[in-house]
Amino acid sequence: MTVSPETRADAARLDASALVAKLEAQVSVVLRGKPEAVRLAVVSLLSGGHVLIEDVPGVGKTTLAQALARSSGLAFKRIQFTSDLLPSDVLGVSIYRQELQRFEYVPGPIFANVIVADEINRASPKTQSALLEAMSEGQVSIDGKRYALPRPFFVLATQNPMEYVGTFPLPESQLDRFAMSLELGYPPRAEERGLLLSGGVDRALAELQPVLGRSELAGLQEMAGRVQVAEKLVDYMLALAETSRSKGEFALGISTRGVQSWYRATQALALTEGRTFALPDDVQRLAEAVLSHRVILKSGDGALPAARAAIGRLIASTPVPV
């Protein structure tokens, strides 16, 4: 019996939906009451992007990254960013080996599949910039040599609100490398109560088992890249970007990199919803998470809530293609 290409595509789509559902359910065991944050983090992972989470300490930022890594069988490393952290502490360093009569590169903690850059805005700008090449090109350069990072490579950075003592603002070039910016907030009381009674986050994390392998994750990322985005939808995204650059309340509009991240995230979101094509709703749903950290308002208010509100007004004022 010959199976048609359409039937094979439908089966692959159902398999993808099932895998995504398993991954999200597993992560939600430890990050309770935050289904949208879990979905957006998974979308970013499938689109090959990175995530920045700005929130108060202790609401599950690091837990989210650990749960994603454990549930997908990926190597995980946490880098605690402090004011005295050096770029070599992140990337690694070349050490002269007397017995070999040559320099040998010792890789830093950046060489893992999932990296948590914890409290990234506590490090100096020089150390923050050490991540730029890794996040955009998947490699690091040391002493004129390039070293490829493991694939997939996913950075989840956390930062404290700027009113906290001892923080350095991330420059626009750094912010633009993140596919999304998220806020977690506190969990609902019922979910927090259940977490306490079940033994806490550490116990739940220790019990997590992988629900998909690296090859399956790579397959999901490849499928996300094949999701169809209609030309009218592309024109809609470009119209929104051009409006942000030319007029209104934005001093710095949406970058080309931002539009590309938006496009890939739209494809990944459609895949997680079990579709092989994107919808205007996908574009709108992702707008605040993908765009808010990339824009600067003329009002001078650099807070993410103000930027999210401005992005919401931009979406509301632009006609949706039909």
Contacts in CASP RR format, 6 or more apart in sequence:
PFRMAT RR
TARGET T0000
AUTHOR 0000-0000-0000
METHOD contacts of the structure
MODEL  1
MTVSPETRADAARLDASALVAKLEAQVSVVLRGKPEAVRLAVVSLLSGGH
VLIEDVPGVGKTTLAQALARSSGLAFKRIQFTSDLLPSDVLGVSIYRQEL
QRFEYVPGPIFANVIVADEINRASPKTQSALLEAMSEGQVSIDGKRYALP
RPFFVLATQNPMEYVGTFPLPESQLDRFAMSLELGYPPRAEERGLLLSGG
VDRALAELQPVLGRSELAGLQEMAGRVQVAEKLVDYMLALAETSRSKGEF
ALGISTRGVQSWYRATQALALTEGRTFALPDDVQRLAEAVLSHRVILKSG
DGALPAARAAIGRLIASTPVPV
9 276 0 8 1.000
12 223 0 8 1.000
13 223 0 8 1.000
13 271 0 8 1.000
13 274 0 8 1.000
13 275 0 8 1.000
13 276 0 8 1.000
14 274 0 8 1.000
16 220 0 8 1.000
16 223 0 8 1.000
16 271 0 8 1.000
16 274 0 8 1.000
17 271 0 8 1.000
17 272 0 8 1.000
17 273 0 8 1.000
17 274 0 8 1.000
19 211 0 8 1.000
19 212 0 8 1.000
19 216 0 8 1.000
19 220 0 8 1.000
20 42 0 8 1.000
20 46 0 8 1.000
20 220 0 8 1.000
20 271 0 8 1.000
20 272 0 8 1.000
22 211 0 8 1.000
22 212 0 8 1.000
23 42 0 8 1.000
23 68 0 8 1.000
23 71 0 8 1.000
23 72 0 8 1.000
23 211 0 8 1.000
23 212 0 8 1.000
24 35 0 8 1.000
24 38 0 8 1.000
24 39 0 8 1.000
24 42 0 8 1.000
24 272 0 8 1.000
25 211 0 8 1.000
26 67 0 8 1.000
26 71 0 8 1.000
26 208 0 8 1.000
26 209 0 8 1.000
26 211 0 8 1.000
27 38 0 8 1.000
27 41 0 8 1.000
27 42 0 8 1.000
27 64 0 8 1.000
27 67 0 8 1.000
27 68 0 8 1.000
27 71 0 8 1.000
28 34 0 8 1.000
28 35 0 8 1.000
28 38 0 8 1.000
29 67 0 8 1.000
29 204 0 8 1.000
29 208 0 8 1.000
30 63 0 8 1.000
30 66 0 8 1.000
30 67 0 8 1.000
30 201 0 8 1.000
30 204 0 8 1.000
30 205 0 8 1.000
30 208 0 8 1.000
31 37 0 8 1.000
31 38 0 8 1.000
31 60 0 8 1.000
31 63 0 8 1.000
31 64 0 8 1.000
31 67 0 8 1.000
31 184 0 8 1.000
32 187 0 8 1.000
32 191 0 8 1.000
32 192 0 8 1.000
32 194 0 8 1.000
32 195 0 8 1.000
33 187 0 8 1.000
33 188 0 8 1.000
33 191 0 8 1.000
34 184 0 8 1.000
34 185 0 8 1.000
34 187 0 8 1.000
37 64 0 8 1.000
37 182 0 8 1.000
37 184 0 8 1.000
38 64 0 8 1.000
39 269 0 8 1.000
39 272 0 8 1.000
40 51 0 8 1.000
40 180 0 8 1.000
40 182 0 8 1.000
40 286 0 8 1.000
40 289 0 8 1.000
41 51 0 8 1.000
41 64 0 8 1.000
41 68 0 8 1.000
41 156 0 8 1.000
41 180 0 8 1.000
41 182 0 8 1.000
42 68 0 8 1.000
42 272 0 8 1.000
43 180 0 8 1.000
43 265 0 8 1.000
43 268 0 8 1.000
43 269 0 8 1.000
43 272 0 8 1.000
43 286 0 8 1.000
44 50 0 8 1.000
44 51 0 8 1.000
44 154 0 8 1.000
44 179 0 8 1.000
44 180 0 8 1.000
44 265 0 8 1.000
44 268 0 8 1.000
45 68 0 8 1.000
45 72 0 8 1.000
45 152 0 8 1.000
45 154 0 8 1.000
45 217 0 8 1.000
46 220 0 8 1.000
46 221 0 8 1.000
46 224 0 8 1.000
46 268 0 8 1.000
46 271 0 8 1.000
46 272 0 8 1.000
47 179 0 8 1.000
47 221 0 8 1.000
47 224 0 8 1.000
47 261 0 8 1.000
47 264 0 8 1.000
47 265 0 8 1.000
47 267 0 8 1.000
47 268 0 8 1.000
48 152 0 8 1.000
48 154 0 8 1.000
48 179 0 8 1.000
48 221 0 8 1.000
48 264 0 8 1.000
49 154 0 8 1.000
49 178 0 8 1.000
49 179 0 8 1.000
49 180 0 8 1.000
49 261 0 8 1.000
49 264 0 8 1.000
49 265 0 8 1.000
50 135 0 8 1.000
50 154 0 8 1.000
50 155 0 8 1.000
50 156 0 8 1.000
50 157 0 8 1.000
50 177 0 8 1.000
50 178 0 8 1.000
50 179 0 8 1.000
50 180 0 8 1.000
51 154 0 8 1.000
51 155 0 8 1.000
51 156 0 8 1.000
51 157 0 8 1.000
51 178 0 8 1.000
51 179 0 8 1.000
51 180 0 8 1.000
51 181 0 8 1.000
51 182 0 8 1.000
52 120 0 8 1.000
52 157 0 8 1.000
52 158 0 8 1.000
52 159 0 8 1.000
52 170 0 8 1.000
52 175 0 8 1.000
52 178 0 8 1.000
52 180 0 8 1.000
52 181 0 8 1.000
52 182 0 8 1.000
52 293 0 8 1.000
53 61 0 8 1.000
53 64 0 8 1.000
53 156 0 8 1.000
53 157 0 8 1.000
53 158 0 8 1.000
53 159 0 8 1.000
53 181 0 8 1.000
53 182 0 8 1.000
53 183 0 8 1.000
53 184 0 8 1.000
54 158 0 8 1.000
54 159 0 8 1.000
54 160 0 8 1.000
54 161 0 8 1.000
54 181 0 8 1.000
54 182 0 8 1.000
54 183 0 8 1.000
54 304 0 8 1.000
55 61 0 8 1.000
55 158 0 8 1.000
55 161 0 8 1.000
55 183 0 8 1.000
55 184 0 8 1.000
55 185 0 8 1.000
56 160 0 8 1.000
56 161 0 8 1.000
56 185 0 8 1.000
57 160 0 8 1.000
59 184 0 8 1.000
59 185 0 8 1.000
59 186 0 8 1.000
59 187 0 8 1.000
60 184 0 8 1.000
60 201 0 8 1.000
61 116 0 8 1.000
61 118 0 8 1.000
61 156 0 8 1.000
61 158 0 8 1.000
61 184 0 8 1.000
62 78 0 8 1.000
62 116 0 8 1.000
62 118 0 8 1.000
62 158 0 8 1.000
63 201 0 8 1.000
63 205 0 8 1.000
64 156 0 8 1.000
64 184 0 8 1.000
65 76 0 8 1.000
65 78 0 8 1.000
65 114 0 8 1.000
65 116 0 8 1.000
65 156 0 8 1.000
66 76 0 8 1.000
66 116 0 8 1.000
66 205 0 8 1.000
67 205 0 8 1.000
67 208 0 8 1.000
68 74 0 8 1.000
68 114 0 8 1.000
68 154 0 8 1.000
68 156 0 8 1.000
69 75 0 8 1.000
69 76 0 8 1.000
69 113 0 8 1.000
69 114 0 8 1.000
70 76 0 8 1.000
70 205 0 8 1.000
70 208 0 8 1.000
70 209 0 8 1.000
70 210 0 8 1.000
71 208 0 8 1.000
71 209 0 8 1.000
71 210 0 8 1.000
71 211 0 8 1.000
71 212 0 8 1.000
72 210 0 8 1.000
72 211 0 8 1.000
72 212 0 8 1.000
72 213 0 8 1.000
72 214 0 8 1.000
72 217 0 8 1.000
73 210 0 8 1.000
73 212 0 8 1.000
73 213 0 8 1.000
73 214 0 8 1.000
74 112 0 8 1.000
74 113 0 8 1.000
74 114 0 8 1.000
74 152 0 8 1.000
74 154 0 8 1.000
74 214 0 8 1.000
74 217 0 8 1.000
75 112 0 8 1.000
75 113 0 8 1.000
75 114 0 8 1.000
75 150 0 8 1.000
76 112 0 8 1.000
76 113 0 8 1.000
76 114 0 8 1.000
76 115 0 8 1.000
76 116 0 8 1.000
77 109 0 8 1.000
77 110 0 8 1.000
77 111 0 8 1.000
77 112 0 8 1.000
77 114 0 8 1.000
77 115 0 8 1.000
77 116 0 8 1.000
78 109 0 8 1.000
78 115 0 8 1.000
78 116 0 8 1.000
78 118 0 8 1.000
79 85 0 8 1.000
79 89 0 8 1.000
79 90 0 8 1.000
79 109 0 8 1.000
79 110 0 8 1.000
79 115 0 8 1.000
79 116 0 8 1.000
79 117 0 8 1.000
79 118 0 8 1.000
80 118 0 8 1.000
80 119 0 8 1.000
81 117 0 8 1.000
81 118 0 8 1.000
81 119 0 8 1.000
81 120 0 8 1.000
81 121 0 8 1.000
81 122 0 8 1.000
81 123 0 8 1.000
81 127 0 8 1.000
81 128 0 8 1.000
82 119 0 8 1.000
82 122 0 8 1.000
82 123 0 8 1.000
83 122 0 8 1.000
83 123 0 8 1.000
83 124 0 8 1.000
83 166 0 8 1.000
85 123 0 8 1.000
85 124 0 8 1.000
85 127 0 8 1.000
86 127 0 8 1.000
87 126 0 8 1.000
87 127 0 8 1.000
87 129 0 8 1.000
87 130 0 8 1.000
89 108 0 8 1.000
89 109 0 8 1.000
89 127 0 8 1.000
90 108 0 8 1.000
90 109 0 8 1.000
90 110 0 8 1.000
90 127 0 8 1.000
90 130 0 8 1.000
90 131 0 8 1.000
91 108 0 8 1.000
91 110 0 8 1.000
91 130 0 8 1.000
91 134 0 8 1.000
91 140 0 8 1.000
91 142 0 8 1.000
92 105 0 8 1.000
92 106 0 8 1.000
92 107 0 8 1.000
92 108 0 8 1.000
92 110 0 8 1.000
92 140 0 8 1.000
92 142 0 8 1.000
93 105 0 8 1.000
93 106 0 8 1.000
93 108 0 8 1.000
93 142 0 8 1.000
94 103 0 8 1.000
94 104 0 8 1.000
94 105 0 8 1.000
94 106 0 8 1.000
94 142 0 8 1.000
94 143 0 8 1.000
95 103 0 8 1.000
95 104 0 8 1.000
95 105 0 8 1.000
95 106 0 8 1.000
96 102 0 8 1.000
96 103 0 8 1.000
96 104 0 8 1.000
97 103 0 8 1.000
97 104 0 8 1.000
103 143 0 8 1.000
105 142 0 8 1.000
105 143 0 8 1.000
105 145 0 8 1.000
105 147 0 8 1.000
107 147 0 8 1.000
109 115 0 8 1.000
110 131 0 8 1.000
110 134 0 8 1.000
110 140 0 8 1.000
110 149 0 8 1.000
111 147 0 8 1.000
111 149 0 8 1.000
111 150 0 8 1.000
112 150 0 8 1.000
113 150 0 8 1.000
113 151 0 8 1.000
113 152 0 8 1.000
113 153 0 8 1.000
113 154 0 8 1.000
113 214 0 8 1.000
114 154 0 8 1.000
114 156 0 8 1.000
115 153 0 8 1.000
115 154 0 8 1.000
115 155 0 8 1.000
115 156 0 8 1.000
116 156 0 8 1.000
116 157 0 8 1.000
116 158 0 8 1.000
117 131 0 8 1.000
117 155 0 8 1.000
117 156 0 8 1.000
117 157 0 8 1.000
117 158 0 8 1.000
118 157 0 8 1.000
118 158 0 8 1.000
119 158 0 8 1.000
119 159 0 8 1.000
119 160 0 8 1.000
120 128 0 8 1.000
120 131 0 8 1.000
120 157 0 8 1.000
120 158 0 8 1.000
120 159 0 8 1.000
120 170 0 8 1.000
121 128 0 8 1.000
121 159 0 8 1.000
121 160 0 8 1.000
121 162 0 8 1.000
121 167 0 8 1.000
121 168 0 8 1.000
121 169 0 8 1.000
121 170 0 8 1.000
122 160 0 8 1.000
122 166 0 8 1.000
122 167 0 8 1.000
122 168 0 8 1.000
123 168 0 8 1.000
124 168 0 8 1.000
125 168 0 8 1.000
125 171 0 8 1.000
128 168 0 8 1.000
128 170 0 8 1.000
128 171 0 8 1.000
128 174 0 8 1.000
129 171 0 8 1.000
129 173 0 8 1.000
129 174 0 8 1.000
131 155 0 8 1.000
131 157 0 8 1.000
131 174 0 8 1.000
131 177 0 8 1.000
132 173 0 8 1.000
132 174 0 8 1.000
132 177 0 8 1.000
133 139 0 8 1.000
133 140 0 8 1.000
133 141 0 8 1.000
134 140 0 8 1.000
134 149 0 8 1.000
134 153 0 8 1.000
134 155 0 8 1.000
135 155 0 8 1.000
135 177 0 8 1.000
135 178 0 8 1.000
136 177 0 8 1.000
138 148 0 8 1.000
138 149 0 8 1.000
138 153 0 8 1.000
139 146 0 8 1.000
139 147 0 8 1.000
139 148 0 8 1.000
139 149 0 8 1.000
140 146 0 8 1.000
140 147 0 8 1.000
140 149 0 8 1.000
141 147 0 8 1.000
151 218 0 8 1.000
152 214 0 8 1.000
152 217 0 8 1.000
152 218 0 8 1.000
152 221 0 8 1.000
155 178 0 8 1.000
157 178 0 8 1.000
159 167 0 8 1.000
159 170 0 8 1.000
160 167 0 8 1.000
162 169 0 8 1.000
162 303 0 8 1.000
172 252 0 8 1.000
172 294 0 8 1.000
172 296 0 8 1.000
175 181 0 8 1.000
175 293 0 8 1.000
175 294 0 8 1.000
176 255 0 8 1.000
176 257 0 8 1.000
176 258 0 8 1.000
176 294 0 8 1.000
177 257 0 8 1.000
178 293 0 8 1.000
179 261 0 8 1.000
179 264 0 8 1.000
179 265 0 8 1.000
179 290 0 8 1.000
180 261 0 8 1.000
180 265 0 8 1.000
180 286 0 8 1.000
180 289 0 8 1.000
180 290 0 8 1.000
181 289 0 8 1.000
181 292 0 8 1.000
181 293 0 8 1.000
181 304 0 8 1.000
182 289 0 8 1.000
183 304 0 8 1.000
186 192 0 8 1.000
187 195 0 8 1.000
195 201 0 8 1.000
195 204 0 8 1.000
198 204 0 8 1.000
212 220 0 8 1.000
220 271 0 8 1.000
223 271 0 8 1.000
224 264 0 8 1.000
224 267 0 8 1.000
224 268 0 8 1.000
224 271 0 8 1.000
225 264 0 8 1.000
225 267 0 8 1.000
225 268 0 8 1.000
226 267 0 8 1.000
226 276 0 8 1.000
227 266 0 8 1.000
227 267 0 8 1.000
227 268 0 8 1.000
227 270 0 8 1.000
227 271 0 8 1.000
227 275 0 8 1.000
227 276 0 8 1.000
227 277 0 8 1.000
227 278 0 8 1.000
228 276 0 8 1.000
228 277 0 8 1.000
228 278 0 8 1.000
229 263 0 8 1.000
229 266 0 8 1.000
229 267 0 8 1.000
229 277 0 8 1.000
229 278 0 8 1.000
230 277 0 8 1.000
230 278 0 8 1.000
230 321 0 8 1.000
232 321 0 8 1.000
233 266 0 8 1.000
233 278 0 8 1.000
233 279 0 8 1.000
233 280 0 8 1.000
233 283 0 8 1.000
233 321 0 8 1.000
234 263 0 8 1.000
235 321 0 8 1.000
236 280 0 8 1.000
236 283 0 8 1.000
236 318 0 8 1.000
236 320 0 8 1.000
236 321 0 8 1.000
237 259 0 8 1.000
237 262 0 8 1.000
237 263 0 8 1.000
237 266 0 8 1.000
237 283 0 8 1.000
238 259 0 8 1.000
239 318 0 8 1.000
240 254 0 8 1.000
240 287 0 8 1.000
240 314 0 8 1.000
240 315 0 8 1.000
240 318 0 8 1.000
241 253 0 8 1.000
241 254 0 8 1.000
241 258 0 8 1.000
241 259 0 8 1.000
243 314 0 8 1.000
243 317 0 8 1.000
243 318 0 8 1.000
244 250 0 8 1.000
244 253 0 8 1.000
244 254 0 8 1.000
244 291 0 8 1.000
244 295 0 8 1.000
244 314 0 8 1.000
245 253 0 8 1.000
245 254 0 8 1.000
248 298 0 8 1.000
249 297 0 8 1.000
249 298 0 8 1.000
249 299 0 8 1.000
249 310 0 8 1.000
249 313 0 8 1.000
250 295 0 8 1.000
250 296 0 8 1.000
250 297 0 8 1.000
250 298 0 8 1.000
250 310 0 8 1.000
251 296 0 8 1.000
251 297 0 8 1.000
251 298 0 8 1.000
251 300 0 8 1.000
252 294 0 8 1.000
252 295 0 8 1.000
252 296 0 8 1.000
253 294 0 8 1.000
253 295 0 8 1.000
253 296 0 8 1.000
254 262 0 8 1.000
254 291 0 8 1.000
254 294 0 8 1.000
254 295 0 8 1.000
255 294 0 8 1.000
258 290 0 8 1.000
258 291 0 8 1.000
258 294 0 8 1.000
261 290 0 8 1.000
262 283 0 8 1.000
262 286 0 8 1.000
262 287 0 8 1.000
262 290 0 8 1.000
262 291 0 8 1.000
265 286 0 8 1.000
265 290 0 8 1.000
266 278 0 8 1.000
266 282 0 8 1.000
266 283 0 8 1.000
266 286 0 8 1.000
267 278 0 8 1.000
269 278 0 8 1.000
269 282 0 8 1.000
269 285 0 8 1.000
269 286 0 8 1.000
270 276 0 8 1.000
270 277 0 8 1.000
270 278 0 8 1.000
270 279 0 8 1.000
270 282 0 8 1.000
273 282 0 8 1.000
280 320 0 8 1.000
280 321 0 8 1.000
284 315 0 8 1.000
284 320 0 8 1.000
287 311 0 8 1.000
287 312 0 8 1.000
287 314 0 8 1.000
287 315 0 8 1.000
288 308 0 8 1.000
288 311 0 8 1.000
288 312 0 8 1.000
291 311 0 8 1.000
292 304 0 8 1.000
292 307 0 8 1.000
292 308 0 8 1.000
292 310 0 8 1.000
292 311 0 8 1.000
293 304 0 8 1.000
293 307 0 8 1.000
295 307 0 8 1.000
295 310 0 8 1.000
295 311 0 8 1.000
296 302 0 8 1.000
297 306 0 8 1.000
297 307 0 8 1.000
297 310 0 8 1.000
299 306 0 8 1.000
301 307 0 8 1.000
END
